[in-house]
Amino acid sequence: MLLKSSDFGTGILLVCVGGLFLLLGTGLDRGTAFMMGPGYFPTIVSGLTLLVGAALIVRSLLHAGIETAEMRLYPVIMVCLAMLAFTLLVKPAGLLIAAVVSVAIASKAIAGTSLTKALIAGLCVSVVAGVIFIYLLRLSMTFLPGQF
């Protein structure tokens, strides 16, 4: 029997994520459906995530399917490096530089993407993120380096 590897892998991922968030939320007060505490909604979402993941695992084991292509590691590494770069740069360098750098790094995961296109996309992402997070939501982050 061949596994539907995408369903199986997705199920494993969802079970792990749901379980992790259930574990991380154990210290939060759940309350009841009528008097919800801060842990109520995360617990429900984590539980549903676990159930969907388990259903995908069972489905992949019960139904024969075709194998999907193997995962390439280089794009995964580049996206993880982009997230790390954003995390390390957003506070000292501001949202503009952090977004542009992280989009440029992540664009290397796609073969044939030019640096110019990546920089333009990064600039667009940073402007939209700035409007949403700094202007509309009024989060305390800077758009440019040195702003307070």
N, C-alpha and C positions, 0 to 999 in steps of 0.2 A: 504494500500500500504506500503510495506517495502522499506526503503531507502537502497541504496547501501552506507552504512555508510562510507566505506573507500573513495569512491568518494566524498561524501558530506564533510567529514572532511578534505580531501586534498584540496577541492575547497575553503573551509573557510580559511584554512591556506594560500593558495596562494593569495587569495584576501587580507588578512591581511598583508602579506609580501609585495605584490605589492603596496598596498596603503601606507604602512609605508615608503617604499623607494621613492615613488612619493612625499610624504609629506616632507621627509628629503631632497630631491633634488630640492625643489622649489626655493632655493636661488642661484642655479647654472645657469649660462648662457647656454641656449640650443643651440643657433645658428641655422644654417640651415643644410640641408643634404650635401651641398657643403662646408660650413664653420662651421664644428661641434665645438660646445663649450664643456666644461667639463660636462655639464648636458645632452647632447644629447643622448648618449648611455644608461646611467642609466634610462632616461625617457622612451626610447623605450623598454628596457628590463622590466621595472616595468609595463608598459602598457600591454605588452604581457603576463606577469605573471598574471595580473588582469583578462585579457580576458580568459586565460586558466582556472583560478580558477572559474570564472563565468560560463564557459561552463561545468565544472565538477559539479557545484552545480545544474544547470538546468538539466543536464543529470541524476543526481541522483534523482531528483524530478519527472522526466518524465517516467523513466523506473523502474519497480519493480525489486527488487534484494533480496539477502539474507543478513541477518545481519551478520556482522563479530564479532569475539570475542571481548570482552571488553578489553580496554587497561589496562595493568598493570602499576601501578605507580612507583614501586621500580626501574625498569630499567631506567625510565625517570629521576628519581631523581639522580641515580648514574652517568648517562651521564652528567647531568647538573653540578653535583659536580666535575666531571673530568674536564669539561671546566673551571669552576671557579678555580680549583687548578692550571691548566696550566696558566691561566691569572695571578694569584697571584705569581706564582713561576718563570715564564720565565725570568723576569728581574733580580731579586736578585740571583736566583740559577742557571741560565743558561738553555739552551735548553735541554741538556741531562737529568738533574734531573726533569725538568718540564714535559717532554714527558714521561719519565718512570713512574713517579707518576700518571700522568693523565691516561695513558693506564692501569695501575694497578687498579685505581679506577673504570674506565669504564668497566673493565673486570668483576667486581662484578655484573654487570647487566646481565651477562650470567651465569646461574646456571652450576656448575661443572667445571668452569675454574680454573685451579690451579694458585697459585701465581708465580710459577716458569715460566710457559708459559707466563703469563702476563708480567713478568719482561723481558723475552727474546724478546717478541713482542715490548715492550716499548723501549728497547735498539735498536732494528732494526728500529723502527719508528724515533727515535731521530737521528740515524746516517744518514738515508735517508733525513730527514728534515734538518739536518746540512749541508749536501752536497748541497741540493737545495737552502736553504735560505741564508746560510752564505757564502758558497764557490761560487756557480754559480750566485746567485742574489746579492751577496755582501751586504746583509742587515746588519744593525748595531745591531747585537745581539750576545751574547756570548754563546759558546757551554758549557763551564764549569764555575762554580762559580769563581769569582775573576778575570776573563779575561777582558781585555779592548781592 
